Structures are given as C-alpha cells and as structure tokens.
Amino acid sequence: MNRLFLPADHTVDHALRGLVLTHPDLLRLNESPLYVAARERHPERRVGLVSGGGSGHEPLHSGFVGSGMLDAAVPGRVFASPHNRQVLEASRDAAGDDGVLHIVKNYTGDRINFGIAAERLRAEGIQVRRVLVDDDLATESDETATGRRGTGATVLVEKLLGGAADTGLGLDELAELGARFTAASRSVAVASRAQTSPSQGGEAFDLPDGTLEYGVGIHGERAVTTLSHPGLEQLVDRMVRQILDALPQPVGSVLLLVNGLGATTLLELQAIHHHVSKLLGERGIDVIGRLVGTFVPALDMSGFSLTLTSLRDDWRAYWHAPVRTPALLTTESTR
C-alpha cells in the first residue's frame, strides 16, 4: 500500500507552484530550469546564498528562501540531486556584487552538480565558494569513503550564514564562517519505521516491532545499528551524549534542533525536546536557540534527529538576526 498522495508526474513542479502560490510576497518561481528565488534581500548583503538537494525533505531547502536566509534553492527529484544547470541558473540569479556561496550537503550527487555549476560560474567571472555540511555522526567512520552525511545541521548553518551575509561580509569571510559553523555541528537520527517508497509503495525497509534504526539517513539509508527500543529517556540520553562527545570542547552554549523525520508528531517532538533540554541543563550547557518541528524529514519516516551546534559568543547575533521565509519567520531581533 502506498501511503503517499503524490501525483505520478511532475511532483516537485506542482509542490513548488503550490509553495509560491502560498507565499507570493516572499518567493518567485523559475520553471525552466526549476528553482525558487527570494523576492527581496537585505540591502547590506553582497553575497548570494544558494542551496538545494533532493526533494522529500521539505521545508528544506525551498522553505528557507527569503529575507535573512537563502536567496535561492534548487530542488532535485525525490531523493535525487538537482541538475547542474538548475544550480547554474539559480546562482546567476542570486549572485551579489561579491559573488555566490553554495551551501551543499555532503552527498556525491550534490557535490558533483554544484561543483560543475561552480566551474561554469567561475568561467563567466562570477566568484563562487562552497560550504560543505557534514554533520551526521552515523557516517563518521574510516570505512565511509564519502565522510559524514549532511543532515539537520543544514538548517542551522543556513540561518547563521543568512544572518552573517546581512552584515555585509564578503565571500571569503562567509565561506570561512560557514566551515566553522559546520565544524561546530553534529547530528544523529533514529527511526522506528522506514519511509514509504514513492515508486513501489510500502515501506522502504522492514524493521521488527520494538526495534529502532540508530543512525538512519534522511534518504532512508539503513543504519549500522538496529537496537531494541530502550525507552525515550535512555534513547535521548544516548544521542545527546554521543553528540556532545563529538563536538569541539568545551561546550558552553548551543543551538538545538529537534527534527521530525516526517511521521513523528509535534506532541512527541516536544516531549523529546523537554528531555534534551533537561540533559543539557544538568551539564551546565546554555541553549541559546531552539527549533522544534519537522524541518528535514525523509518523506513519511517515523523517527527524529537531534542536532547541536556549539555556539561562539560572536555568532549569537547571526542566529538572532531577523528572518522572513515560509518555514522560519521572525519580525525582529530576539536577543
């Protein structure tokens, strides 16, 4: 049985048209090649911010296009990289006086297609740099040739870079900052049920009752570890300890993302949030910013991810800077 209400053709096109119809004051749609661009940007911004990747993770990335975050987002088909021509045209559109910064999740297809577009942009005289987001602890292994995957930290990095870009920083400064934001971020995800396969229907993989995939990927990649469900408090404790141990030390202040993977309710996510906050408080860690909700799902997977970014004092203003996008909105600084 296919639980997904997806049209047979042009799913991504229809979804983006719907998004722009909902937010015509924020977004404009380019249909050929397909991308979404912001209608306005901060007058101090000199560098365009462009991100993208496979669909099925909404609101990432198109939901974070707008004032204070991305200038453009490029969608691929479900769980597939966007074409380099899409990236090229969106980058031309979004480039500022000091060029364009690509925010790329660490997946082979995304790296290749953003890389091809970057070469063509440089040939045209447009300056371009890349920030590679690689926060997923499940793939931090010597056996993983591609390195850590890019997952939930992408949202936090895009928000921090948006705030930084609106201060008028140049391309090289933003690229260096983005690398630091990513280095200070780690995530881990768990799932009790796989996502529905859009092409075949049914669950993409089977899990025995009472078990969890610990370290699952946002495209439904199986985890290295399948474990018996230990109960929420023990599970969250394990995840928080693993993330904190992996962050640059010492950890004093953090940004926290509690992210649903598609089928997890807000009731559950807020309970998880409570447990995470309690654990961090017991360790004397100050949570400067919190996002709780479904920000980077894997279609309709039952599960959640936790992301922490160790926050330096001089980064706080970037987080608290105003933002106006479909999925994230603040009207004024909330220091």
C-alpha positions as CSV (number, residue, x, y, z in Angstrom):
1,M,0.0,0.0,0.0
2,N,1.3,3.4,-0.9
3,R,0.6,5.9,1.9
4,L,1.8,8.9,-0.2
5,F,-0.5,11.2,-2.0
6,L,1.9,12.0,-4.8
7,P,0.9,12.6,-8.5
8,A,2.6,10.3,-10.9
9,D,4.4,13.1,-12.8
10,H,6.0,16.4,-12.0
11,T,5.5,16.1,-8.2
12,V,8.3,18.6,-7.5
13,D,7.0,21.1,-10.0
14,H,3.5,21.0,-8.6
15,A,4.7,21.3,-5.0
16,L,6.9,24.4,-5.8
17,R,4.0,26.0,-7.6
18,G,1.9,25.5,-4.5
19,L,4.6,26.9,-2.3
20,V,4.9,30.1,-4.3
21,L,1.1,30.5,-4.5
22,T,1.1,30.4,-0.7
23,H,3.9,32.9,-0.3
24,P,3.8,35.2,-3.4
25,D,5.3,38.1,-1.4
26,L,8.4,36.1,-0.5
27,L,9.1,33.8,-3.4
28,R,9.2,33.7,-7.2
29,L,9.4,30.5,-9.2
30,N,11.6,29.9,-12.2
31,E,10.2,26.9,-14.1
32,S,12.9,26.1,-16.7
33,P,15.2,25.2,-15.2
34,L,13.4,24.7,-11.9
35,Y,14.3,26.8,-8.8
36,V,12.8,29.2,-6.3
37,A,14.3,32.6,-5.6
38,A,13.7,35.3,-2.9
39,R,11.8,38.4,-3.9
40,E,13.9,40.6,-1.6
41,R,17.2,40.7,0.3
42,H,18.9,42.8,2.9
43,P,20.4,45.9,1.3
44,E,23.8,45.2,3.0
45,R,24.0,41.6,1.5
46,R,26.9,41.4,-1.0
47,V,26.9,37.6,-1.5
48,G,24.0,35.4,-2.7
49,L,23.3,32.3,-0.7
50,V,22.2,29.2,-2.7
51,S,21.4,25.7,-1.5
52,G,19.5,22.7,-2.7
53,G,19.2,19.0,-3.0
54,G,16.7,16.2,-3.4
55,S,13.0,16.7,-2.7
56,G,11.2,14.8,0.0
57,H,12.9,16.8,2.8
58,E,10.5,19.8,2.8
59,P,10.7,22.5,4.1
60,L,14.4,22.1,3.3
61,H,15.5,23.9,1.2
62,S,12.8,25.9,-0.6
63,G,11.1,26.7,2.7
64,F,14.1,28.7,3.9
65,V,14.3,31.0,0.9
66,G,13.6,34.6,1.8
67,S,15.0,37.6,3.6
68,G,17.6,36.6,6.2
69,M,18.3,33.1,4.8
70,L,18.7,31.8,1.3
71,D,18.5,33.8,-1.9
72,A,17.6,30.7,-4.0
73,A,17.0,27.0,-3.6
74,V,17.4,24.3,-6.2
75,P,15.2,21.1,-5.9
76,G,16.0,17.7,-7.4
77,R,13.5,14.9,-7.8
78,V,12.7,12.9,-4.7
79,F,15.9,11.9,-3.0
80,A,17.9,12.9,-6.2
81,S,20.4,15.7,-6.7
82,P,19.4,18.8,-8.7
83,H,20.9,19.1,-12.2
84,N,23.9,21.4,-12.5
85,R,22.0,23.6,-15.0
86,Q,19.5,24.4,-12.3
87,V,22.3,25.3,-9.9
88,L,24.0,27.4,-12.5
89,E,20.9,29.5,-13.4
90,A,19.8,29.9,-9.8
91,S,23.4,31.0,-8.9
92,R,23.4,33.6,-11.7
93,D,20.1,34.9,-10.5
94,A,21.2,35.1,-6.8
95,A,24.8,36.3,-7.1
96,G,25.5,39.5,-5.4
97,D,28.3,42.0,-6.1
98,D,30.8,39.7,-4.3
99,G,29.6,36.5,-5.8
100,V,27.6,33.5,-4.6
101,L,28.1,31.0,-1.8
102,H,26.9,27.4,-2.3
103,I,25.7,25.5,0.8
104,V,25.9,21.9,-0.1
105,K,25.0,18.7,1.9
106,N,27.7,16.1,1.7
107,Y,26.2,13.7,-0.9
108,T,28.1,12.6,-4.0
109,G,25.4,13.8,-6.5
110,D,25.1,17.2,-4.8
111,R,28.8,17.7,-4.7
112,I,29.2,16.8,-8.3
113,N,26.4,19.0,-9.7
114,F,27.2,22.0,-7.5
115,G,30.8,21.6,-8.5
116,I,30.1,21.6,-12.2
117,A,28.0,24.7,-11.8
118,A,30.7,26.4,-9.8
119,E,33.3,25.8,-12.6
120,R,30.9,27.3,-15.2
121,L,30.3,30.3,-12.9
122,R,34.0,31.0,-12.5
123,A,34.4,30.8,-16.2
124,E,31.8,33.5,-16.5
125,G,33.7,35.7,-14.0
126,I,31.3,35.1,-11.1
127,Q,33.0,34.4,-7.8
128,V,31.8,31.3,-6.0
129,R,32.8,29.3,-2.9
130,R,31.3,26.3,-1.2
131,V,30.3,25.3,2.4
132,L,30.0,21.6,2.8
133,V,27.7,20.5,5.6
134,D,28.8,17.1,7.1
135,D,27.2,16.7,10.5
136,D,25.9,13.1,10.6
137,L,27.7,11.1,13.2
138,A,26.3,7.8,11.9
139,T,28.7,8.0,8.9
140,E,31.8,9.2,10.9
141,S,33.9,6.1,10.2
142,D,37.1,5.2,8.5
143,E,35.1,2.8,6.3
144,T,32.9,5.6,5.0
145,A,34.8,6.9,2.0
146,T,32.5,9.9,1.5
147,G,32.7,11.1,5.1
148,R,29.8,12.3,7.3
149,R,26.5,13.0,5.5
150,G,24.8,16.4,5.6
151,T,21.6,16.4,7.5
152,G,19.8,18.5,10.1
153,A,22.7,21.0,10.7
154,T,22.0,22.4,7.2
155,V,19.1,24.4,8.6
156,L,21.2,25.9,11.4
157,V,24.1,26.7,9.0
158,E,21.8,28.4,6.5
159,K,20.3,30.5,9.3
160,L,23.7,31.5,10.7
161,L,25.1,32.3,7.2
162,G,22.0,34.3,6.4
163,G,22.5,36.5,9.4
164,A,26.2,36.9,8.7
165,A,25.6,37.7,5.0
166,D,23.2,40.5,6.0
167,T,26.0,42.3,7.9
168,G,27.8,42.8,4.5
169,L,30.6,40.2,4.9
170,G,32.4,39.2,1.7
171,L,32.5,35.8,0.0
172,D,35.7,34.5,1.6
173,E,34.7,35.6,5.1
174,L,31.3,33.8,4.7
175,A,32.9,30.7,3.4
176,E,35.3,30.5,6.3
177,L,32.5,31.2,8.8
178,G,30.3,28.5,7.2
179,A,33.1,26.0,7.6
180,R,33.4,26.9,11.3
181,F,29.6,26.6,11.7
182,T,29.6,23.2,10.2
183,A,32.6,22.0,12.2
184,A,30.8,23.0,15.4
185,S,27.6,21.0,14.4
186,R,26.8,17.3,14.8
187,S,23.6,15.2,14.4
188,V,22.2,11.7,14.8
189,A,18.9,10.3,13.8
190,V,16.7,7.3,14.8
191,A,13.7,5.7,13.2
192,S,11.1,3.1,14.2
193,R,9.6,2.8,10.6
194,A,11.0,3.5,7.2
195,Q,9.6,5.9,4.8
196,T,7.2,4.9,2.1
197,S,8.8,4.1,-1.3
198,P,7.3,6.6,-3.8
199,S,7.9,4.3,-6.7
200,Q,6.9,0.9,-5.3
201,G,4.7,1.7,-2.3
202,G,5.1,0.1,1.1
203,E,7.9,0.6,3.5
204,A,11.4,1.1,2.0
205,F,12.8,-1.4,4.6
206,D,11.4,-3.6,7.3
207,L,12.0,-3.2,11.0
208,P,10.9,-5.8,13.6
209,D,8.4,-4.5,16.2
210,G,10.1,-2.9,19.2
211,T,13.3,-2.0,17.4
212,L,15.0,1.2,16.1
213,E,17.4,2.1,13.4
214,Y,20.1,4.1,15.2
215,G,21.9,6.4,12.8
216,V,19.4,6.2,9.9
217,G,19.9,8.5,6.9
218,I,17.5,11.1,5.5
219,H,17.1,9.2,2.3
220,G,16.1,6.1,4.1
221,E,19.6,4.7,4.4
222,R,19.7,1.8,6.8
223,A,21.7,2.3,10.0
224,V,24.7,0.3,11.0
225,T,22.9,-0.4,14.3
226,T,19.5,-1.9,14.9
227,L,18.6,-1.9,18.6
228,S,15.7,-2.8,20.9
229,H,13.8,0.4,21.8
230,P,15.4,1.4,25.2
231,G,12.6,3.9,26.1
232,L,12.6,7.6,25.3
233,E,14.8,8.9,28.2
234,Q,17.5,6.3,27.7
235,L,17.5,6.8,23.9
236,V,17.7,10.6,24.1
237,D,20.4,10.4,26.8
238,R,22.5,8.1,24.4
239,M,22.0,10.5,21.5
240,V,22.9,13.7,23.5
241,R,26.0,12.1,25.0
242,Q,27.2,11.0,21.6
243,I,26.7,14.4,20.0
244,L,28.3,16.3,22.9
245,D,31.3,13.9,22.9
246,A,31.8,14.7,19.2
247,L,31.6,18.5,19.4
248,P,34.7,20.7,19.9
249,Q,35.3,21.1,23.6
250,P,34.5,22.8,25.8
251,V,30.7,23.1,25.0
252,G,29.2,26.1,26.8
253,S,26.3,27.4,24.6
254,V,24.5,25.6,21.8
255,L,21.8,25.8,19.2
256,L,19.4,22.9,19.4
257,L,17.3,21.3,16.6
258,V,14.8,18.6,17.4
259,N,13.7,17.5,14.0
260,G,10.9,15.1,12.9
261,L,11.6,12.7,10.1
262,G,8.1,13.0,8.6
263,A,5.6,11.0,10.6
264,T,6.6,12.0,14.1
265,T,4.0,14.2,15.8
266,L,4.8,17.6,17.4
267,L,3.5,16.1,20.7
268,E,6.3,13.6,20.6
269,L,8.9,16.1,19.4
270,Q,8.1,18.5,22.3
271,A,8.5,15.6,24.8
272,I,11.8,14.8,23.2
273,H,12.7,18.5,23.4
274,H,11.9,18.5,27.1
275,H,14.3,15.6,27.8
276,V,17.1,17.0,25.7
277,S,16.8,20.4,27.5
278,K,16.9,18.7,30.9
279,L,20.0,16.8,30.0
280,L,21.8,19.9,28.6
281,G,20.8,21.9,31.7
282,E,22.2,19.2,34.0
283,R,25.5,19.6,32.2
284,G,25.5,23.4,32.5
285,I,25.0,23.9,28.8
286,D,23.0,27.0,27.8
287,V,20.6,26.6,24.9
288,I,20.7,29.9,23.0
289,G,18.3,29.0,20.2
290,R,15.8,26.1,19.7
291,L,14.0,24.8,16.7
292,V,11.4,22.0,17.3
293,G,9.4,20.6,14.4
294,T,9.7,18.9,11.1
295,F,12.4,20.7,9.2
296,V,14.4,17.9,7.4
297,P,12.1,14.9,7.0
298,A,12.6,11.7,5.0
299,L,9.2,11.8,3.4
300,D,7.0,10.0,6.0
301,M,9.6,8.2,8.1
302,S,8.7,7.6,11.8
303,G,11.7,9.0,13.7
304,F,13.6,12.1,14.7
305,S,17.0,13.6,14.7
306,L,18.9,15.8,17.1
307,T,21.4,18.4,16.1
308,L,23.6,20.6,18.3
309,T,25.8,23.5,17.2
310,S,28.3,24.7,19.7
311,L,27.8,28.5,19.6
312,R,30.5,31.1,20.0
313,D,29.5,34.4,21.6
314,D,30.3,36.3,18.4
315,W,27.9,34.1,16.4
316,R,24.8,34.9,18.5
317,A,23.9,38.0,16.6
318,Y,23.7,35.9,13.3
319,W,21.3,33.5,14.9
320,H,19.1,36.3,16.3
321,A,19.0,38.3,13.1
322,P,15.5,38.8,11.6
323,V,14.4,36.2,9.0
324,R,11.3,36.0,6.8
325,T,10.9,32.7,4.9
326,P,7.9,30.3,4.5
327,A,9.3,27.9,7.2
328,L,11.0,30.3,9.6
329,L,9.9,33.8,10.5
330,T,10.9,36.4,13.0
331,T,10.0,40.0,12.6
332,E,12.7,41.5,14.8
333,S,15.8,40.5,16.7
334,T,15.1,38.3,19.8
335,R,18.3,38.6,21.7
